[in-house]
Amino acid sequence: MSLILLGFGLVLVIEGLVFALAPSRLDDLVAMMAALSRDQRRMMGLVAIALGVLLVWLSRL
């Protein structure tokens, strides 16, 4: 349970840094994501999930 809280905490820190340090770049990123097709966004999501699972698995070794 503590690892889940640690993971959520780290995600919030990283997300917060994006909002705090580069809010105007976030607008550009949202516009770029809107320009992508649904299939491209889906593939990006699947790759992010796979990388996340890989990182969690590596951290547990």
Secondary structure, DSSP 8 states (H G I E B T S, - for coil): -HHHHHHHHHHHHHHHHHHHH-HHHHHHHHHHHHHS-HHHHHHHHHHHHHHHHHHHHHHT-
